[in-house]
Amino acid sequence: MIRLSKSVLSEKEKHAVWEVLDRGYLGMGSEVALFEKELAAYLGVHKQSVICVNTGTAALHLSVMSLGLKEGDEVLVPSITYVASYQAISATGAKPVSCDIDPSSILIDLKYAATKVTPRTKAIMPVHYASNVSSRENVYKFAEQHNLRVIEDAAHSFGCTDDHGLIGAHGDIICFSFDGIKNITSGEGGAVITHDPEVQAFIRDARLLGVQNDSEKRAKGERSWTFDVSHQGFRYHMSDVMAAIGRAQLSDIGQFIETKSKLLTAYQDRLKDVSSLVLLDLPRQGIVPHIFVIRVLNGLRDALRTFLDSKDVQTGIHYQPNHLLSFYKIKGEECPCAELVSSELLSLPMHAELTVCDVESITNFIEEFISAAGYV
Ligand SMILES: *Cc1c(COP(=O)(O)O)cnc(C)c1O
């Protein structure tokens, strides 16, 4: 069976976890502080700019909360994303305002987004779909024009670069996910990267039930017994066990980038001329693919999925349009491109243990299917 996605772990992670277990303190402590420091060094930012939490969703939730949005405030978000982006917004009482996507990249369509701006619009949450970070510059220009904050859902783009360097090094608020199958994992986990001291202070406390300055104490093996709380918080902190896995993974990021970049090129070279398929428009450089997505035309997507399944090749669908989900549906609201394209999207296996040989087999199966279907 060729898996769609997979956590890729080595002896390093096992030893790192053992060490934490041996210490007898599993909560948030020095290991998390070290992971934050190493993430900051990798990204080239100040260590205060990195705040680790227990999921990417928590990173997004606390980021939206940190902006002080009130019931009825609005956040622009592309309809095609993991439902986590939407839940993080609605959890604060703010409204996720669904935006259509550009069908060639599946990134937020800023022309469409402009038609959705109201006096209640406070932020935009671009999603680096399939690790494509090429719209960042335009998103920031758009945000400046409309006086919005930017919360980047960078769950797919750890290790990616654009003209300004690594994702996370620059920008307003950037949220990573380290869940089991992301570019690096900490088991579950996430991080917020921001240079805004108010957002940093808010999130640092909010991840520990709002207990003031508890983060600083825990990094030194202490904790607060008497304290004040000035705002809503959650149990969203990262544990030392998770951080140990994350640190080991971060030390292998170079390897992950190299392997996944090769796989991406292999897929693209092999599939670019296959009929009935459209590859996504991706920048040539700087991508560390979390998922590899193609569009399957002529109504063949589901049949191709079934065929690949019969060949023991797992596939996925990233994602259904969120504006059609019962909880988020608004009468009369349409995102035509998202609705059309979502029935064509197909994710092929992508993880750091996949080989170019696997890609060869997968793409051979795809070609076999397309010709048998009569499209050559
Ligand atoms: C994985 C993911 C998230 C959420 O991250 P978790 O760590 O799983 O909570 C958010 N947005 C996107 C686009 C993702 O792929």
The ligand as an SDF file (V2000), in Angstrom:
LIG
                    3D

 15 15  0  0  0  0  0  0  0  0999 V2000
   -3.3040   20.9600    9.3960 C   0  0  0  0  0  0  0  0  0  0  0  0
   -3.9870   22.2370    9.0780 C   0  0  0  0  0  0  0  0  0  0  0  0
   -4.4760   23.1060   10.0790 C   0  0  0  0  0  0  0  0  0  0  0  0
   -4.5880   22.7450   11.5270 C   0  0  0  0  0  0  0  0  0  0  0  0
   -3.5040   22.2250   12.0990 O   0  0  0  0  0  0  0  0  0  0  0  0
   -3.6560   21.1630   13.3060 P   0  0  0  0  0  0  0  0  0  0  0  0
   -2.2780   21.1380   13.8480 O   0  0  0  0  0  0  0  0  0  0  0  0
   -4.0570   19.8790   12.6840 O   0  0  0  0  0  0  0  0  0  0  0  0
   -4.6560   21.6970   14.2490 O   0  0  0  0  0  0  0  0  0  0  0  0
   -4.9870   24.3200    9.6890 C   0  0  0  0  0  0  0  0  0  0  0  0
   -5.0630   24.6820    8.4010 N   0  0  0  0  0  0  0  0  0  0  0  0
   -4.6340   23.8770    7.4090 C   0  0  0  0  0  0  0  0  0  0  0  0
   -4.7430   24.3540    5.9970 C   0  0  0  0  0  0  0  0  0  0  0  0
   -4.1010   22.6250    7.7080 C   0  0  0  0  0  0  0  0  0  0  0  0
   -3.7110   21.8060    6.7230 O   0  0  0  0  0  0  0  0  0  0  0  0
  1  2  1  0
  2  3  1  0
  2 14  2  0
  3  4  1  0
  3 10  2  0
  4  5  1  0
  5  6  1  0
  6  7  2  0
  6  8  1  0
  6  9  1  0
 10 11  1  0
 11 12  2  0
 12 13  1  0
 12 14  1  0
 14 15  1  0
M  END
$$$$
